[in-house]
């Protein structure tokens, strides 16, 4: 699905599209800041905003490509219809979920093909679950179920207290043995990080170790990601973009309550 009113001017121009700088998930051995480019130079190449902070190797980013950039653009565009918004959000969620599963532990195995050939492969270890932070996190549940049909999913409801304006837990339900599982925590937009911090505290109270939590998000601000990692240095955050302005309208647009 192309961007609305997209002009394909460079198809017949005889010039190749400038190569974009692509940054992969930080594995801890690189000094490259774990943030995505946010500004575009006059020659069309995307430049890094040096004012953004190096959050650290706990923040992992999907490889940036034109497909992801278009999905991000459509989601941020205020003229996007709700149908297109949900369609593109689901696509982006699926990409994040697939990479989140790639962060889970696996073991080597040998299978026999229909021709009798022995194939050396891998299989994921058992003992994983999803937890969505209601309500916007529920938008990511189907994407996880599409990849893992039998995975168990818990829920946390956190809202701001009317008097103190602090995040407060109103509801939490997890698998009984959540403390033994790797947790894929789902929350699409990280703005301040306060809601996620409170959710992680609840998981810790139920015996989950922060190093066993992988936070799946679509968009994050530098402040949100840094706040979470400062509070829980062992947690892993997976997102598609770190930008000072997050699309905080996501939940309302996705569920049609805007």
Secondary structure, DSSP 8 states (H G I E B T S, - for coil): ---TT---TTSSSS-------------SS--S-S----EE-TTS-EE--TTS----TTEEE----HHHHHHHHHHH-TT--HHHHHHHHHHHHHHHHHHHHHTS-EEEEEEE-TTS-EEEEEEE-S-EEEEEEETGGGGGHHHHHHH-TT-EEEEEEEEE-TTT--EEEEEEE--TTGGGSEEEEE-SEESSSHHHHHHHHHHHHTT--GGGEEEE-SEE-HHHHHHHHHH-TT-EEEESEE-SS--TTHHHHHHT--
